[in-house]
Amino acid sequence: MRIVALLCALVPLSLLLLGFVLPRAEAIHPPFSPPGRGNLLGTDDVGQDIFSQLASGGLTTIGVGAAAGVLATLFGLLVGGAAGYWPRLETGLTRFTDLILTFPRLPLLVLLSLYLKPNPLNAVVVLALFGWPSSARTVRPAVSGLREAGHVQIAKSMNASGLYIIFRHILPQLTPLILVQLLLEIRFGMVAQTGLAFLGLTDPSVPSWGLMLFQAFRHPQTFLGPYWLWTVLPPALALALAVLALSLSLLTDERQLDPRLRRETT
């Protein structure tokens, strides 16, 4: 399973690296040219090279997902760690977390995209602001269970601060659990960004895999011939492989990724 996940990740990661090297695609080729020597994956309806679009689009799609996932996970760690370590904060932070969870993220992201400037930064901010509660709810009970551990009590007796104990003695033991939450948030961020671009709610000047699909589906000739083979399939497969790689990583040896499963089997 781990090998399959790595193989699936090779394509999106390679496109991500090429996005830093290859120039932006320009409309300098004949429209709807099939894959060939001059254009490895053909061109779209305006004559832009598909391969170059895949590379530059990967920077946006993967970048938004990774940035939103990291920020959401970090904020969730802060809220969940504080609620689990300090009992006097637990009730208030838990209720606040449950309140944010009542808002459906994707419809809210679509609604806010209609009023905010459609750029990747706003997408990252909205995804992070409404994505942290799942990490907080997962981390809180784990921190609460470790705050009475022997090594934590020793640190308290040495007048160590609460933040030091959380980040030095508690959260490192939850690394597999945190990794799971991070991968989940990255996966959701990538799919959400693609969905927004596919609906035409992102900046058309910023390339992404979802924007490639949006432009292909809106052209009337895409499905009247074989053009969909090189205008629709490449971005769809790139996103599918990226999501599959993250999903398989989550399924790889669940006993190691989730300490709760290890306790159940001991």
Kinemage of the C-alpha trace (Angstrom):
@kinemage 1
@onewidth
@group {chain A} dominant
@subgroup {mainchain}
@vectorlist {calphas} color= white
{ca met a 1} P 0.000 0.000 0.000
{ca arg a 2} L 2.808 2.380 0.844
{ca ile a 3} L 4.562 1.695 -2.462
{ca val a 4} L 1.341 2.301 -4.390
{ca ala a 5} L 0.857 5.613 -2.559
{ca leu a 6} L 4.386 6.692 -3.497
{ca leu a 7} L 3.841 5.732 -7.122
{ca cys a 8} L 0.596 7.714 -7.246
{ca ala a 9} L 2.332 10.721 -5.709
{ca leu a 10} L 5.120 10.739 -8.301
{ca val a 11} L 3.004 12.398 -11.006
{ca pro a 12} L 1.551 15.310 -8.967
{ca leu a 13} L 4.867 15.904 -7.183
{ca ser a 14} L 6.751 15.909 -10.483
{ca leu a 15} L 4.261 18.405 -11.910
{ca leu a 16} L 4.657 20.525 -8.786
{ca leu a 17} L 8.443 20.654 -9.221
{ca leu a 18} L 8.137 21.380 -12.935
{ca gly a 19} L 5.797 24.248 -12.116
{ca phe a 20} L 8.742 26.117 -10.620
{ca val a 21} L 10.823 25.591 -13.768
{ca leu a 22} L 8.549 25.668 -16.807
{ca pro a 23} L 7.252 29.030 -18.072
{ca arg a 24} L 3.564 29.897 -18.012
{ca ala a 25} L 1.602 28.516 -20.956
{ca glu a 26} L 0.922 31.010 -23.752
{ca ala a 27} L -1.570 30.898 -26.606
{ca ile a 28} L 1.017 30.534 -29.353
{ca his a 29} L 0.051 27.125 -30.752
{ca pro a 30} L -2.809 25.964 -32.991
{ca pro a 31} L -5.982 25.314 -30.943
{ca phe a 32} L -6.895 21.729 -30.081
{ca ser a 33} L -3.629 20.311 -31.407
{ca pro a 34} L -3.285 16.612 -30.523
{ca pro a 35} L -0.351 15.366 -28.442
{ca gly a 36} L 2.823 15.305 -30.448
{ca arg a 37} L 6.477 16.213 -30.548
{ca gly a 38} L 5.927 19.945 -30.182
{ca asn a 39} L 3.246 19.628 -27.513
{ca leu a 40} L 3.618 16.577 -25.319
{ca leu a 41} L -0.037 16.593 -24.198
{ca gly a 42} L -1.525 18.747 -26.952
{ca thr a 43} L -3.096 22.196 -26.684
{ca asp a 44} L -6.413 23.574 -25.471
{ca asp a 45} L -9.046 25.631 -27.296
{ca val a 46} L -6.914 28.792 -27.322
{ca gly a 47} L -3.621 27.108 -28.201
{ca gln a 48} L -2.021 26.862 -24.764
{ca asp a 49} L 0.229 23.896 -24.059
{ca ile a 50} L -1.545 21.411 -21.756
{ca phe a 51} L 1.637 20.117 -20.136
{ca ser a 52} L 2.755 23.611 -19.128
{ca gln a 53} L -0.713 24.303 -17.736
{ca leu a 54} L -0.577 21.101 -15.691
{ca ala a 55} L 2.750 22.106 -14.187
{ca ser a 56} L 1.761 25.684 -13.322
{ca gly a 57} L -1.707 24.578 -12.239
{ca gly a 58} L -0.196 22.115 -9.792
{ca leu a 59} L 1.448 25.004 -7.961
{ca thr a 60} L -1.977 26.497 -7.264
{ca thr a 61} L -3.992 23.359 -6.564
{ca ile a 62} L -1.417 21.592 -4.404
{ca gly a 63} L -0.175 24.864 -2.900
{ca val a 64} L -3.630 25.967 -1.743
{ca gly a 65} L -4.357 22.523 -0.305
{ca ala a 66} L -1.028 22.301 1.517
{ca ala a 67} L -1.159 25.852 2.908
{ca ala a 68} L -4.755 25.513 4.069
{ca gly a 69} L -4.044 22.112 5.590
{ca val a 70} L -1.010 23.312 7.537
{ca leu a 71} L -2.755 26.416 8.877
{ca ala a 72} L -5.943 24.545 9.818
{ca thr a 73} L -3.973 21.809 11.574
{ca leu a 74} L -1.790 24.277 13.489
{ca phe a 75} L -4.774 26.281 14.705
{ca gly a 76} L -6.581 23.076 15.610
{ca leu a 77} L -3.554 21.988 17.650
{ca leu a 78} L -3.573 25.266 19.568
{ca val a 79} L -7.292 25.141 20.351
{ca gly a 80} L -7.437 21.402 21.004
{ca gly a 81} L -4.252 21.450 23.060
{ca ala a 82} L -5.473 24.338 25.222
{ca ala a 83} L -8.886 22.737 25.735
{ca gly a 84} L -7.335 19.385 26.660
{ca tyr a 85} L -4.640 20.709 28.976
{ca trp a 86} L -6.498 23.438 30.887
{ca pro a 87} L -9.851 22.126 32.199
{ca arg a 88} L -11.151 25.641 32.836
{ca leu a 89} L -10.923 26.362 29.100
{ca glu a 90} L -12.326 23.057 27.935
{ca thr a 91} L -16.041 23.871 28.031
{ca gly a 92} L -15.780 27.227 26.276
{ca leu a 93} L -13.374 26.092 23.570
{ca thr a 94} L -15.310 22.874 22.966
{ca arg a 95} L -18.567 24.758 22.469
{ca phe a 96} L -16.848 27.237 20.169
{ca thr a 97} L -15.402 24.353 18.163
{ca asp a 98} L -18.806 22.690 17.872
{ca leu a 99} L -20.282 26.007 16.709
{ca ile a 100} L -17.779 26.332 13.875
{ca leu a 101} L -18.427 22.707 12.908
{ca thr a 102} L -22.079 23.523 12.230
{ca phe a 103} L -21.037 25.604 9.198
{ca pro a 104} L -20.636 23.468 6.063
{ca arg a 105} L -17.246 24.387 4.682
{ca leu a 106} L -17.666 23.873 0.956
{ca pro a 107} L -21.004 25.719 0.550
{ca leu a 108} L -19.676 28.494 2.781
{ca leu a 109} L -16.515 28.700 0.681
{ca val a 110} L -18.626 28.979 -2.473
{ca leu a 111} L -20.759 31.710 -0.882
{ca leu a 112} L -17.769 33.715 0.329
{ca ser a 113} L -16.083 33.384 -3.052
{ca leu a 114} L -18.976 35.306 -4.574
{ca tyr a 115} L -18.198 38.328 -2.374
{ca leu a 116} L -14.448 38.097 -1.777
{ca lys a 117} L -11.716 38.678 -4.327
{ca pro a 118} L -11.213 35.293 -6.025
{ca asn a 119} L -7.533 34.693 -5.308
{ca pro a 120} L -5.673 31.713 -3.778
{ca leu a 121} L -4.907 33.600 -0.547
{ca asn a 122} L -8.589 34.114 0.263
{ca ala a 123} L -9.258 30.438 -0.433
{ca val a 124} L -6.471 29.427 1.956
{ca val a 125} L -7.756 31.750 4.689
{ca val a 126} L -11.365 30.564 4.441
{ca leu a 127} L -10.380 26.889 4.314
{ca ala a 128} L -8.123 27.301 7.342
{ca leu a 129} L -10.633 29.327 9.368
{ca phe a 130} L -13.330 26.703 8.979
{ca gly a 131} L -11.105 23.617 8.817
{ca trp a 132} L -9.424 23.635 12.226
{ca pro a 133} L -12.341 22.238 14.334
{ca ser a 134} L -11.844 18.642 13.166
{ca ser a 135} L -8.202 18.728 14.292
{ca ala a 136} L -9.148 20.402 17.560
{ca arg a 137} L -11.789 17.767 18.357
{ca thr a 138} L -9.309 14.983 17.642
{ca val a 139} L -6.439 16.485 19.626
{ca arg a 140} L -8.413 17.606 22.710
{ca pro a 141} L -9.219 14.153 24.183
{ca ala a 142} L -5.724 12.895 23.394
{ca val a 143} L -4.114 15.827 25.238
{ca ser a 144} L -6.586 15.426 28.090
{ca gly a 145} L -5.537 11.789 28.480
{ca leu a 146} L -1.832 12.667 28.589
{ca arg a 147} L -1.935 15.647 30.939
{ca glu a 148} L -1.871 13.334 33.974
{ca ala a 149} L 0.994 11.190 32.678
{ca gly a 150} L 4.034 10.770 34.886
{ca his a 151} L 6.486 12.688 32.743
{ca val a 152} L 4.004 15.574 32.450
{ca gln a 153} L 3.621 15.700 36.242
{ca ile a 154} L 7.398 15.772 36.628
{ca ala a 155} L 7.603 18.706 34.223
{ca lys a 156} L 4.898 20.508 36.202
{ca ser a 157} L 6.814 19.964 39.445
{ca met a 158} L 9.788 21.687 37.813
{ca asn a 159} L 7.600 24.750 37.124
{ca ala a 160} L 7.538 24.211 33.369
{ca ser a 161} L 4.970 26.384 31.591
{ca gly a 162} L 1.824 24.886 30.130
{ca leu a 163} L 2.765 25.760 26.552
{ca tyr a 164} L 6.203 24.200 27.018
{ca ile a 165} L 4.678 20.993 28.358
{ca ile a 166} L 2.136 20.821 25.523
{ca phe a 167} L 4.644 21.337 22.712
{ca arg a 168} L 7.581 19.514 24.305
{ca his a 169} L 6.030 16.560 26.132
{ca ile a 170} L 2.480 15.995 24.819
{ca leu a 171} L 2.160 16.869 21.139
{ca pro a 172} L 5.283 14.906 20.065
{ca gln a 173} L 3.522 11.754 21.290
{ca leu a 174} L 0.566 12.621 19.055
{ca thr a 175} L 2.599 12.999 15.870
{ca pro a 176} L 0.876 10.116 14.008
{ca leu a 177} L -2.544 11.512 14.909
{ca ile a 178} L -1.540 15.004 13.817
{ca leu a 179} L -0.189 13.630 10.537
{ca val a 180} L -3.556 12.037 9.796
{ca gln a 181} L -5.364 15.335 10.361
{ca leu a 182} L -2.848 17.189 8.201
{ca leu a 183} L -3.298 14.800 5.276
{ca leu a 184} L -7.079 15.021 5.580
{ca glu a 185} L -7.009 18.822 5.509
{ca ile a 186} L -4.611 18.922 2.544
{ca arg a 187} L -6.832 16.538 0.611
{ca phe a 188} L -9.943 18.578 1.330
{ca gly a 189} L -8.183 21.823 0.414
{ca met a 190} L -7.086 20.471 -2.960
{ca val a 191} L -10.553 19.188 -3.818
{ca ala a 192} L -12.200 22.411 -2.613
{ca gln a 193} L -9.880 24.614 -4.679
{ca thr a 194} L -10.520 22.472 -7.747
{ca gly a 195} L -14.268 22.649 -7.167
{ca leu a 196} L -14.210 26.443 -6.913
{ca ala a 197} L -12.151 26.759 -10.081
{ca phe a 198} L -14.423 24.315 -11.907
{ca leu a 199} L -17.419 26.498 -10.963
{ca gly a 200} L -15.628 29.562 -12.302
{ca leu a 201} L -15.224 31.167 -8.863
{ca thr a 202} L -11.462 31.669 -8.970
{ca asp a 203} L -9.196 34.159 -10.697
{ca pro a 204} L -9.023 33.098 -14.384
{ca ser a 205} L -5.488 34.476 -14.602
{ca val a 206} L -4.238 32.002 -11.960
{ca pro a 207} L -3.792 28.540 -13.540
{ca ser a 208} L -5.058 25.486 -11.697
{ca trp a 209} L -6.294 22.009 -12.522
{ca gly a 210} L -9.863 23.037 -11.774
{ca leu a 211} L -9.563 26.018 -14.130
{ca met a 212} L -8.346 23.696 -16.876
{ca leu a 213} L -11.454 21.563 -16.405
{ca phe a 214} L -13.671 24.654 -16.343
{ca gln a 215} L -12.247 25.933 -19.616
{ca ala a 216} L -12.502 22.514 -21.270
{ca phe a 217} L -16.094 21.891 -20.221
{ca arg a 218} L -17.344 25.310 -21.277
{ca his a 219} L -16.092 24.935 -24.875
{ca pro a 220} L -18.763 23.373 -27.111
{ca gln a 221} L -16.290 21.398 -29.236
{ca thr a 222} L -14.529 19.602 -26.380
{ca phe a 223} L -16.798 16.548 -26.500
{ca leu a 224} L -17.638 16.707 -30.207
{ca gly a 225} L -14.339 15.056 -31.027
{ca pro a 226} L -11.352 13.438 -29.332
{ca tyr a 227} L -10.282 16.768 -27.809
{ca trp a 228} L -11.448 15.750 -24.319
{ca leu a 229} L -8.737 13.097 -24.268
{ca trp a 230} L -6.021 15.734 -23.834
{ca thr a 231} L -7.974 18.675 -22.385
{ca val a 232} L -10.057 16.913 -19.696
{ca leu a 233} L -8.227 13.712 -18.799
{ca pro a 234} L -4.785 15.147 -17.831
{ca pro a 235} L -5.990 17.563 -15.101
{ca ala a 236} L -8.606 15.089 -13.907
{ca leu a 237} L -6.036 12.289 -13.629
{ca ala a 238} L -3.496 14.571 -11.935
{ca leu a 239} L -6.032 15.509 -9.254
{ca ala a 240} L -7.203 11.907 -8.904
{ca leu a 241} L -3.644 10.650 -8.400
{ca ala a 242} L -2.903 13.355 -5.830
{ca val a 243} L -6.064 12.557 -3.851
{ca leu a 244} L -5.449 8.815 -4.179
{ca ala a 245} L -1.885 9.183 -2.898
{ca leu a 246} L -3.111 11.048 0.185
{ca ser a 247} L -5.928 8.566 0.749
{ca leu a 248} L -3.625 5.559 0.501
{ca ser a 249} L -1.195 7.257 2.888
{ca leu a 250} L -4.037 7.518 5.406
{ca leu a 251} L -4.807 3.825 5.002
{ca thr a 252} L -1.177 2.723 5.338
{ca asp a 253} L -0.775 0.817 8.602
{ca glu a 254} L -3.573 2.484 10.574
{ca arg a 255} L -2.222 1.130 13.839
{ca gln a 256} L 0.852 3.301 13.435
{ca leu a 257} L -1.020 6.407 12.289
{ca asp a 258} L -3.649 6.378 15.043
{ca pro a 259} L -2.441 5.637 18.599
{ca arg a 260} L -6.038 4.941 19.663
{ca leu a 261} L -6.031 1.852 17.451
{ca arg a 262} L -2.788 0.682 19.061
{ca arg a 263} L -4.318 0.895 22.512
{ca glu a 264} L -7.347 -1.117 21.394
{ca thr a 265} L -5.187 -3.985 20.165
{ca thr a 266} L -2.919 -4.209 23.201
